[in-house]
Amino acid sequence: MARFKDEPVKAALTAQLQPGEQLQYYAFGVKQPNMGLIILLVCLAILPGLIAIALLTKEYVVGLTDRRLIVLRVGGGVKVKEVSEYALGDLHGVKTSTGSLFTHISIGGAVPFTAKFHRMGMKTNREQAMAIAAALASKALPA
């Protein structure tokens, strides 16, 4: 079951666009705590551990435009908590991978970003995330 519908995600990203900028792709992703911490929290107490993991997990909506990558940290639906952006001509340390369930995107630099995008995050989340990953990998500058 999808976490978000396309319309609210597009609306949140469209509100961040500059004049003349075009949204090309968008996806929903998360950044969870370190796997060791997850195991530790669940082993200590299952229910409180799961609650702590949910509280430590950050949700993101990412949009690729013709000029930049927009990263919105969201919560409570698609309520924007924080906005970050990366110019496409100035991407460093981009790492991407795609598996059967997740597409991973990591960006280095002064403000690093890492998230994983589940294929069921939205109706077309897998295709959108893979397109973003491919575009970022092709535009990244050598380290």
Secondary structure per residue as TSV (DSSP state, phi and psi in degrees):
chain	resnum	aa	ss	phi	psi
A	1	M	-	360.0	136.0
A	2	A	-	-71.4	143.8
A	3	R	S	-77.4	-42.9
A	4	F	S	-129.7	158.0
A	5	K	-	-94.9	156.4
A	6	D	H	-63.0	-40.6
A	7	E	H	-60.4	-48.6
A	8	P	H	-65.9	-33.1
A	9	V	H	-66.8	-47.3
A	10	K	H	-61.5	-40.2
A	11	A	H	-63.3	-43.0
A	12	A	H	-63.5	-40.4
A	13	L	H	-73.9	-38.0
A	14	T	H	-62.1	-33.7
A	15	A	T	-63.9	-20.8
A	16	Q	T	-95.1	-5.5
A	17	L	-	-71.8	145.6
A	18	Q	-	-84.4	161.7
A	19	P	T	-56.4	130.4
A	20	G	T	82.8	-6.4
A	21	E	-	-80.0	142.0
A	22	Q	-	-116.0	128.1
A	23	L	E	-77.4	125.6
A	24	Q	E	-102.1	-49.1
A	25	Y	E	-139.7	155.6
A	26	Y	E	-150.0	150.8
A	27	A	E	-155.8	159.9
A	28	F	E	-108.1	130.1
A	29	G	E	-139.6	170.6
A	30	V	E	-135.3	156.7
A	31	K	E	-124.7	113.5
A	32	Q	-	-96.1	162.0
A	33	P	-	-61.7	165.8
A	34	N	-	-53.7	142.1
A	35	M	H	-59.2	-36.2
A	36	G	H	-61.9	-40.9
A	37	L	H	-67.2	-39.1
A	38	I	H	-60.3	-47.8
A	39	I	H	-61.8	-44.1
A	40	L	H	-60.5	-47.9
A	41	L	H	-63.2	-41.0
A	42	V	H	-70.6	-37.0
A	43	C	H	-68.1	-34.7
A	44	L	H	-65.9	-46.1
A	45	A	-	-165.4	123.2
A	46	I	H	-61.6	-58.4
A	47	L	H	-65.3	-51.0
A	48	P	H	-61.2	-34.2
A	49	G	H	-64.1	-43.6
A	50	L	H	-65.6	-37.7
A	51	I	H	-65.1	-43.6
A	52	A	H	-62.5	-40.7
A	53	I	H	-62.9	-43.3
A	54	A	H	-61.3	-39.3
A	55	L	H	-71.0	-29.9
A	56	L	H	-86.2	-12.5
A	57	T	-	-78.9	131.8
A	58	K	E	-105.7	136.5
A	59	E	E	-106.2	140.0
A	60	Y	E	-131.6	147.1
A	61	V	E	-116.8	126.2
A	62	V	E	-118.2	135.2
A	63	G	E	-128.7	132.5
A	64	L	E	-102.8	125.0
A	65	T	E	-111.0	-176.1
A	66	D	S	-73.9	-8.4
A	67	R	S	-120.1	-30.9
A	68	R	E	-157.9	170.0
A	69	L	E	-103.8	124.2
A	70	I	E	-104.3	128.6
A	71	V	E	-119.0	118.2
A	72	L	E	-110.9	121.1
A	73	R	E	-84.3	124.5
A	74	V	E	-121.4	163.2
A	75	G	E	-162.1	156.8
A	76	G	T	59.1	53.0
A	77	G	T	89.7	-132.6
A	78	V	T	-109.8	40.8
A	79	K	E	-80.3	119.8
A	80	V	E	-75.4	125.0
A	81	K	E	-102.4	-33.2
A	82	E	E	-154.6	144.5
A	83	V	E	-122.7	131.2
A	84	S	E	-129.9	156.0
A	85	E	E	-145.9	152.1
A	86	Y	E	-133.2	121.9
A	87	A	E	-68.2	135.5
A	88	L	G	-64.5	-28.4
A	89	G	G	-81.0	-2.5
A	90	D	G	-132.4	38.5
A	91	L	-	-89.6	129.5
A	92	H	B	-127.2	146.3
A	93	G	S	64.6	37.2
A	94	V	-	-80.8	129.4
A	95	K	E	-130.2	131.2
A	96	T	E	-135.0	151.6
A	97	S	E	-154.7	151.9
A	98	T	E	-131.7	127.7
A	99	G	-	-117.6	-165.0
A	100	S	S	-71.6	-28.7
A	101	L	S	-110.1	-38.1
A	102	F	E	-122.7	148.6
A	103	T	E	-109.7	126.8
A	104	H	E	-104.8	135.2
A	105	I	E	-130.9	128.8
A	106	S	E	-133.9	134.1
A	107	I	E	-126.1	128.9
A	108	G	-	-89.0	-168.0
A	109	G	S	111.7	-165.6
A	110	A	S	-63.5	-37.8
A	111	V	S	-121.7	91.3
A	112	P	-	-71.3	155.1
A	113	F	E	-140.9	135.0
A	114	T	E	-143.3	133.5
A	115	A	E	-156.8	160.5
A	116	K	E	-120.5	143.8
A	117	F	E	-118.1	108.8
A	118	H	E	-75.2	143.9
A	119	R	T	-60.8	-22.5
A	120	M	T	-101.5	14.0
A	121	G	S	-62.4	-38.0
A	122	M	S	-146.6	174.9
A	123	K	T	-56.2	-43.4
A	124	T	T	-115.4	29.9
A	125	N	H	-60.3	-41.8
A	126	R	H	-61.5	-50.3
A	127	E	H	-63.0	-43.5
A	128	Q	H	-64.8	-46.1
A	129	A	H	-64.3	-40.1
A	130	M	H	-65.4	-37.9
A	131	A	H	-66.3	-40.7
A	132	I	H	-63.6	-46.5
A	133	A	H	-59.8	-44.4
A	134	A	H	-63.7	-43.7
A	135	A	H	-65.2	-41.7
A	136	L	H	-66.9	-41.1
A	137	A	H	-62.7	-35.5
A	138	S	H	-77.6	-23.9
A	139	K	H	-98.0	-6.0
A	140	A	-	-70.0	141.2
A	141	L	B	-81.8	149.2
A	142	P	-	-61.5	144.2
A	143	A	-	-69.2	360.0
